[in-house]
């Protein structure tokens, strides 16, 4: 309807305004100037979390009330021997299993980091944080806890929200994006500060000046350092996914679009890796990229034998998020090519070769994923099942790359090895690497879905 389209557009504009205002306020506070830290954005995040929690609470109250009324009607029907079926719970089983597992696991990881931040605030001997700043981790923990439940029961809750579901989904989308941008800007500023500034303990008099001064530090929680890599971007993917599809039908089809449980989780385990191990990891990456590129090209020719059962418009959401991930791979690979070509030695040359292999592998795999997502076997090739071996091999390759990029690539020593040119590449990589990990996990889930659907003959 016309009103539905207007509400859909307004909800998107609302999310854009929230993201822009929050990002601008955070950036204005961390840049050199007279504006103090936490001057604006503390209250903005208080609004974001509070409204999000309010949406969850209202939704849960309505849902529990409906369940209670349904149970009462069911008992009355049993007594009167007139069975009646209700349809409020019919969507719960339709949610993708991968999405359920990813939402629970990665949500718990972020919840634990928020709880560690709360503990660090209360046990800190120096009470230098304002009450608004101190209450934010508590609200974030409550928000994440509700969000896990929301995403596991999304179909039922979307039916309950009714006409305001566009606005609710876009508020959740904007909140997750704003939190991630804040963490990204803060941690990027820390990298820049370490590289170009001299850190001095304020308890020791600076010998170059008789004055002793302190500033408001951003390290409110050392336990949650690099949390931007832990933050579940699959939540952002899911809420934008629902918002994308919600205008097309009253019952949002979650099963057809949940190909990704993106989790940009990174660095829960930090290891000290020397240069020899870095070379070994680069060799492993080169081997994986070369083999998976060949497999993608072979699979691309084989899947042409299958018939198309979906149009390009049916897979445009997969194509959108694959394109975002591929763009991140291009940027990340380009940074590594530049960093690898700056110094003429074996390690940097190997890094440049690895980056070129990453770009080639990403391009070939992108083409295969788009094609196999639209294909399906028929009677003529039911026994042959063309391209299935390539799909299975790519699933394992992407799983290996995802694990390596989560627990190896982001180590400090490896960044010194990769980005010897300065802080620009370090910050660029920090911004792009979560999307590279997003691309890996999204590729795994999309290939698994293609393997299940494309090679099943009904």
N, C-alpha and C positions, 0 to 999 in steps of 0.2 A: 504494500500500500504506500501511498504518498507520505503519510505521517510516519510510517515505519522507516522509509528511506531518509526522511529528515532527521529522525532520532538517531539513526545509524551514523549519519554524517556528523551530527552535533557531538555525539559521543567520541568520535575520532578527533574532532577539533579540541574537545575538552582534554583528552589525553595529551595531545600535542602541546597545549598551553601549560599543563602541569609539568611536563618534561622540560620544556624550554625555560620556564621560570625557575624551576629547581636547579637545573644545570647552570643557568646564568648566575644565580645567587651563590652557588658553591664556587664557581670560577672567580667571581668578584671577590670572594672572601680569601681565597688562597693566593691571588695575585698581589704583588706589592702595592700597598696603598694604605689609606687611613681606615678602611672598613675592617673591623675586628672579625675574628673567626666566630662561627656559630651565631652570627648576628641576625641573619634572615632564615637560613635553611633549617635551623632547629625547629622553628615553628611550622615551616612548610611540611617537614616530615612528621611532626606531631599531627598535623591535619591529615596527611596521607594515611598513616597507620590508624588513626582514630576512626576515620570514615570507613576504611577497609574492615576494621573489626566490627563497626556498627552494621555494615552490610551483612557480614557473616552471622552476627547475633540475630538480626531480624530474620534472616533466611532460615536459620536453625529453629527459631521459635515457630515460624510458619510450618516448617517441615514436620516438626514433632507434633504440632497441633493436628496436622492432616493425618499423620500416622495414628494418632490417638483416636481421631474420629473414624478412620478406616477400620481400626480394630473394634471399635464400638459397633459399627454397622455390621461387621463380620459376625460378631457374637449374636446380634439381633437376627441376622439372616440364618444362622445355624439354629437358633431357637425356633424361628418360623419356618425352617426347612425350605427356604427360598435362597439358594446360593447365587450370589452376585459377585462379579469380578471387578476389581478396581485396577486402574492402570497407572498408579503413581510410581510403582517400583519396577516397571517393565524395562526401563532403560539401564538399570544399574549393571546388569550382566553384559551390556554391549560395550563397555569400556575396555579398551585394549589392555591386555595383560601386561605388556611391556611398559605401558604408561603407568599402570598402577604400581608396579615394582619400582620404576624410576622415581615417581613422585614420592613414594614412601622413603626410599633409601636416601635420596639426595635432599629431601626435606629434613630428614633427621640430622644429616650432616650440618646443614645450615642452622638448624635449631640448637645443636650442640655448641657451635661456635658462638651463637648469641648468648647462650647460657654461660659460657666461659667469660664472655665480655661482662655480663652482669656480675659474676663472682669477682672479677678483677676490679670492678668499680667499688664494690663494697669492702674488699680487703685492702684496697690501696690506702696507705697512711696519709697521703696528701689528697685532701678533698678539694680539688681544683676545678671540678666540673659543676656546671649549673644543674639545677633540678630538672630542667627541660632536657638537657643532654643525658642526664642519668636515667631518666624514665624511658628514653628512646629504645634501648635494648630490650626492656621489658615489653614494650608495645610491639616491637619487632618479633619477639619470641611468640607472643600471643597471636600475632598476625600470621606467622609461618605455620603455627599449629592449626589454626582454623583453615589456612589455605591448603594444607595437606588433605584435610577432610573434604574440603570443597572440590578439589581436583579428583578425588577418588569417587565422589558421588555427583559428578558434574551434570549429568543429564537430568537427574531429578531436581537438582537445585536450579538449573537453568529454566526448567518448566515452572518452578515456583516464582522466580523473579519476574516472569512475564514481560511487561513492556519496558521495565527498567533494566533488563539484563544487558543491553548494549552498554549503558552507562556504567553498570557494575563491573562488567568485564574490562572496559577501558580504564576504569579506576585501578583495578588490579594490575593491568598491563603497565600503566604509568608508574605505579608504586614500585613495582619490580625493576623497571628501567631506571627510575630515579635512584634507588638504592645502589644499583650496580654502577651507575655513572659516578655517584659520590665516592664509592670505594675505589673506582678506577682512577679518579682525579687525585684522591688523597695518596694512593700508593704510587702513582706516577710522580707526584710532587716529592714524595720521599726519595725516589730514585734520583730525581733532579737535584734535590738538596744534598744528597750524599756526594754527588759528582762535582758540584760547583760551589758548595758552601763549606765553611769550617764549622764543625760542631764544637760547642764549648759548654762545659758544665756550669750552670749558673751559680752553683754553690762555691765555685772557685773564682777568685778575682781575676779578671782579664788583665794581663800584664801590659796590654797595649792601651788600656784606658782605665781611668780610676773608677769609672762607673761599672756597676754590676747590675745586669738586667735579666729578666726572664720573658719568655713568650709563651703563648698558649700552644701546647704541643698537641700533635695529632695522634700520638701513640697512646690512645686511651686503652688499647687492648692489644698486647703483644701476642696473645694466644690466637687472635683472629687475623693476624697479618696475612695479606694476600687472600683475604676472604672473597674478593671479587671473582677469583677463579672457582670458588666453591659455590657461588650463588647460582641457583638453578635457572638457567636461561630457558629450560624447557617450559617453565611456568609462563614466561613471556611468549614463547612460541604457542603454547596452548591457548592463552587468553586472546591473542591476536587471531589465532585459528578460529576460535568460536565466533569472534566478532566478525571475521571475514564471511563465515557461512550463515550467521544467524538471520540475515535478511532474506535468505533464499527459502527457508522453510521454518515452520514453527518448531519442529523437533530437529535439533542440530545433530547432524550425523557425525558422531565422534569417531566411529570405527573406520570411516573411509579416509580420515585425515590424520590420525594419530600415528604417523610414521616416525615421530621423533620424541624422545624423552631427553631433550638436550640437557645435558648437565655439563656445565663448564667447570667441573670439579678438577682442581689442580693442586698438587703439592701437599697432600696430607702427610707424605713421607719425604723428608729432605735427606739427601745423601751427598756425601763429599765424593765427587768424582774427579779423578785426575785426568790429565790430558790423554793418556793412553786409553783410558776408558771412553773418553769423548770420541777419539778416533774410531774405536770399536763400535760405538753407538752410531756414528755417522756411516760406517760401512754397513751396519745392519739396516739403517734407513735406506741406503742406496739399493741394497739387495731387494728390500720389500717394494720400493717404488718401481724398480725395473721389472720385477716379476708381476706385480699387480697391473702395471701398464700394459704388458704383453697380454695378460689375461683379459683385460678390459677390451683391447682391440680385437682379440679372437672372439670374445663373447658378443661384441658389437656386430660382427659379421654373421654370427650364428643366429642371433635373435631375429634377424630379418626373415627367417623361415616361419616364424610364428605370426598369427594374425592379430590385428589391433582390435581390442574390445573396449578401449577407452579413447576419447578424443584428447586433443592437447589441452582443452579447457578443464578436463577432469583431473589432470595432473599438474595444473598450474600452481597449486599451493606447494606441492613437492618441488617443482621447478624454482619457485621463489626462494625457498629456504636453501636449496642446493646452490642457487646462484649467489646468495649471501655468503655461504660457506666457501664457495669457490673463489669469490672475490677476496676473502680473507687469506686463502691459500696463496693467491697471486701476490698480495701485498707482503705477506710473511716471507714467501720465497724470494721476492725481489730484494727485500731488506737483507736476506742472507746471502744473495748473490753479490750485492754491493759490499757487504762486510767481508765476504770471502775473497773478493778480488782486491782488497786494499793492501793486504800483505802477501808477499810471494813465498809461501811455504806449503808444505804438504797438507797441514791441517786446514788452512783456509781454502786451498784448492779443493779439498774433499768436501768442505762445507758448501762451496759454490756448486759442485756437481750434485750434492744432495738436494740443494734448493731447486736446481733445474729439473731433477727427477721428480720432485714434489709437484711442480707445476704441470709437467707432462702427465703424471699419474692422475692428478685431480681433474684435468681436462678430459682424459679418456674415460675415467670412471663416471664423470658427470654425464657424458653422452650415453653411456651404457645404462645408467640408472633411469634416465628420462625415457629411453626406448623400452626397457624391460618392464617399466611400470605401466606401460600401455599395452603390453603384449600378453598373449595367452596361447597355450598349446591347443591343437585341435586333433581330430582323428588321424590325420596324415602324419603328424610328428609326435604322437603320444608316447611311442616307445623311445624315440630318439631324444626328446626333451632338449632341444638345442640351447646351449648357453648356460645350462644349469650348473655345470662344473665351474664355469667362470664366476657365477654368482656366489656359489659356496666358498670358493677360494678368496674372493674379495671380502666376504664377511669376516673371515679369519684375518686377512691382511689389515682391514680397518680396525678390528678389535686389537690387534697387536700395536698398530700405530696409536690408537687411542690410549692404551695403557702406557706406552713409552712416552707420549707427549704429556700425560698426566703426571708421571712420577720421575721423569728423567729430564725432559727438555727445560723445565723451569728452574733447575738448580742454579745457584749463584755462580758456581765455577764455570758451568756450561755457558752462561750468559757472557762471562768475561771472555770465554773462548770464541763465542759467536759474534759478539758485538764489541769488538775492540776499538771501534771508531768513535765512541762517545755515547752520550746519553740519549741522543735523538733516536737511534735505533732501539735502544733499550725501552724507551717509552712507547715507540711505535709497535714493538713486539708485544709489550704488555697489553696494548689495546687490541691487537689483532689475534693473539694466541688463543684467547677464549673462544673466538669464532672458529678457529681452526679445529679445536677440540669439538666444538659444536658440529662442525662438518663431519668429523669422523663418526660421532655417535649417531647423527642423523642418517649417515650413509649405512651404518650397520642395521638400523631399524628398517629403513626403506628396502634394503636388499633382502632382509628376512621376510618382510611382507610380500615382496615380489616373488621370492622363492616359494612361499606358501600359496599364493594366489595364482601366479602365472603358470605354474607347473602342476596345477590340480585340474584334472578333467572331470567335469560334472556330467 
